[in-house]
Amino acid sequence: MKLTRTVKVGIAGVVTVAALVAGGAAYALGDDDGDVVATGPDGDRARAAALALLPGGIANSVERDNEAGATWEVEVTRADGKTVDVRLDAAYQVVVIEGDTENEKDEKGEN
């Protein structure tokens, strides 16, 4: 059976997507603020690493990051209700945990 060029390109596309999914690639989408929101296995791993540092917390978002040598930023609402940004490196180790400045502005009525 001879495959047409269109069928070959379609098959190649499906194989590429399957390889990315199987390889655990992080999928990135832009949000309303232009931040790169991460989903997929790598985003899930960043979320889990941040929550392990803050038991009882809730992860609100996961983004790719480049501040302070970080690769990931996970916004977490701690058990006490305060929101912090957990910055992680490429190995999902903590770089810094700091107050979420956007949330602090909201609480002061600056936004």
N, C-alpha and C positions, 0 to 999 in steps of 0.2 A: 504494500500500500504506500503510495507516494503522498507525502503531506505537502500542503500548500504553504507558501511563505507566511501567510496570515496565521495559520494553525501553529506553525513553528514558533512564531513570535508570541502567540498566546500561551503556549506551553512553557516557553522560557520565562514569561512573566509569572505564571503560577508557581513554577519551581523556585524562582527568586523569592517570592513572598513566603513560601513554605520554609525555605532555608532561613530567612530572617526570624520567623516565628520560632522555629526549632532551636535556633542559636541564642534566643533570649534577648533579642535586640529591644531597646527602649523605643517606644513610639513617641514622637513629640508633636504637640499641637500648640498653636499660639492661642493665648487667651485674650480677653478684651484689653488688658494692659500691655500686651506685646510680650509677656513672659512666655517661655517655652515650657509648657506643661508636659510632664513625662508620664507615660502610661506603660503598660506591659511589664514583663518580668523584672527588668532593672528598676523601674519606678516602684514596683512592689517591694523589691529588696531594700531600696532607700527608705520607704515608708516603715518597713519592719525594723530597720536599724534605728531609726529615730524614735519609734515607740518603745523600743527596748531601753532607751536612755531615759524615757519619761513614762514610767508605768502609770496606767490609768488615763493617759492622754488620748486625744483623738486627732488623727492626721487630717488636716483640711485640704492640703494640696501638696503636690510634689513637682518641683521644677528643676530643670538643668540650671546650674549656677556657675559663676566664675569669680565670685567675691571671696576674698580672704583665702585663696587657694582651694576653694571648694569646687566640687563637681555637681553636688546636689544641694537643694534647699527644700526642706520639708517644714511646712507651717503646721505647728502642733498646738492645739488647745490643751493646756495642762489640766490635771485633775482639779486645781484650784481656780480654773476658769480663765487664767491669763494665757495669752497667745504668744508663742515664741517661734523664732526661725531656727531650725537645727540645720547647720551646714555640715555636709559630709564630704570626704574626699572620694576619689575613684574606688577605693577599697572599702567604702561605706563606714569609715572610721570618722568619729566626730572631729571637726575642725573648730567649731565654736557654736555655742547656743546663746542667742541674744534675743532681746525683746523685739517683737514684730512692730516696726515703726509705723506701718500703715494702720495697724489696729490701734496703736496709741494715739494717732492723729484722729481716728474715728471717735475714740472715747472722749477726746477733748473738743469734739465738734469742729475740727479743722477741715474736714472733707465734706 
